[in-house]
Amino acid sequence: MYVEHEVEGKVERPEALERLSELVSFEEVKSDPQLERLSKLGFKSVVKKAGRLVRMKTAYSDYLFVTPSHINDFNEKLKKETLREDKRAFHYKKLVFIPLEKYEAIPDVNSLNALEVAQKRGIFDSFGVVKIEWKEEIKDPIIFGRIDGCEDYFFISQWDDDVKVEELIFGK
């Protein structure tokens, strides 16, 4: 992600150039008159794709970016560094993505300014905040079977003392 106050100057990254080259195959549909003609003729999907690709080219050129692979690698490293285990669960830190409308803190002024600029540019479909939070992963002590179209869970087996099927059924 590009944040003007934290990153000065343009940062060249080989993966950005690689991703941009993937978009070149759609270059023939780049002029506004051609897109307007395609739109009038009913090629809505082509026009939508072209618009998305133009926005992607701009984003890859103007902003730093993080790939799913970067996130997975970071989360794996973070989990290894922070993993704690007790009888019923694993506890570790993880990156979480929070849509702006659900984020409950106020960012600093520089981040608000950068967000306003990005919103005005109209490149992105959505925005979110990424932060690190503690996660709790309950150990899997029960196996259930499911049938498509049926909302019930069918008990197959259980292990450990975390939760028992009897507690779910009878509230014991």
N, C-alpha and C positions, 0 to 999 in steps of 0.2 A: 504494500500500500504506500502511496506517495503522500507524505505530509510535508508541506513546504517548509515549516519551521524546523523540522528535524533533519531534513535531507537537503543539502545545498547543491546546486548544479545538477546536471543530468548524469545518471548512472547508467553506463552501458552494461547490459547483461546478455550473454549469448543466448540464454533461453528465450529472452524477449524477441530477439531477431529470428529465432527458430519459429516461434509462435506467429510472428508477423508473416513469415514466408509461407506458412500454412494457409494464410488468408488470400494470398496473391492469386490463387486459382479462380477466384471470383471477381477479379479485377475488371473483366469486360462489362460488368454491370455497375458502373460507378458514376456515370454522369446523371445529373438531375433530370434532363430532358428524357433520357432513356428510361429512368426509373418512373417518371411521370407517365410515359407512354405505356410501360408495362403495367402500371397500376390501372390506367384507364381500360386496358385490355383484359383486366381481371387476374393478373398474375400476382395476387396478394402475397403468397408465400415467398415468391422470389424477391419482391420488394421488401418484405419484412426481413428476410435473410440478409439482403444487401445492406439495409439500415443497421442491422445488428453487427455485421462485419465491419462497417465503417466505424461504428462506436468502439468495437474491439480493437481495431487498428489504432485509433486515437488513444485508447486506454493503455495498450501495450507500449505505445510510444512515449506517453506523458507521465505514466505512473509506475512506481515499483509495484510488483505483484508477488503474491505468494501462491504456490501451487498446492493442490491436495497432498502431494508427496511431501512438501515442506512441512505441512501441518501434521501429517502422520508421523514423520520422523521426529518432529519436535515433541509431539504428545508421547511417543514411545520413550524418548529420553527423559521427559518430565516424569512419566510414570515410574520409570526405573529409579530415578533419584528420590522420589517422594513416597513410594509404595510402603504402606503399613498394612498388616493383616491382623485381624482378630478372629474369634471363633465364628462369627456370623458374616463378616464382610471384608472386602478389600477397600482401603482408603488411599487415594492418590490425587495429585493435581492434574488438571487437564485444561486445554484451551476451550472456551465456550464462545459461541457466536450468539449475540443478542441483537435482535432487530431494534432499530432506533426507538420505535414506538413502545418497546417494552423495557428499555434501559432506564434505570432509576437514579442515576447520578448525573451531575452537570459537568460536561467536559470543560476544559480550559478555553480561554478566549481564542487562542491560536487555532485550536482544533475546530471550534465553531466557525471561524473565518474560513478555514480550509474546506469544511463541509459545505458552506454556502457557495463557495466558488465551484466546487464539484457538482452541486445540485443545479446551479445555473447553467453549467456546460451541457447538461442533459445526456450525458454518456451512460450513466448507470441506472439500472432498473430499481435498485434498492441499496440501502446502506445499513450497516450494523456495526456494533462494537464487539471487539474480541478482547476477552480478559481471561485470566487464569482463576479457576475455582477448584475447591476440593470436591472430589466426587466419591460417592460411596457405591460400591458394586456388591450387592448382596450375592452370597454364594448360592449356587443353583441346587437346592435340595429336592426339588420335585420335578418329575417329567410328566407332562400332559400331552395328550393327543388332541388334534383339532380336525374338524370336518368343515370344508368350505360351505358357507351358507348357514352354519349352526353356530350360535354364540357361546355355547357351553364348552367347558374344558373337560377332557376325559382323563382321569387319573391312570397313570401307567406305573410309576414307581416313586419312591422317596428315599433319601439318605440324609445323614447328619441330623442335628437337632435344631436347625434354624426355624423351620416351620413345618408343621405336619398337616396332611390333608384333613385330618379330623378337626383341626383348629379352623380351617377354612369352612368346612361344612357345618360343624356344630358350635363353633365359637368358643371352644374349650381353651 
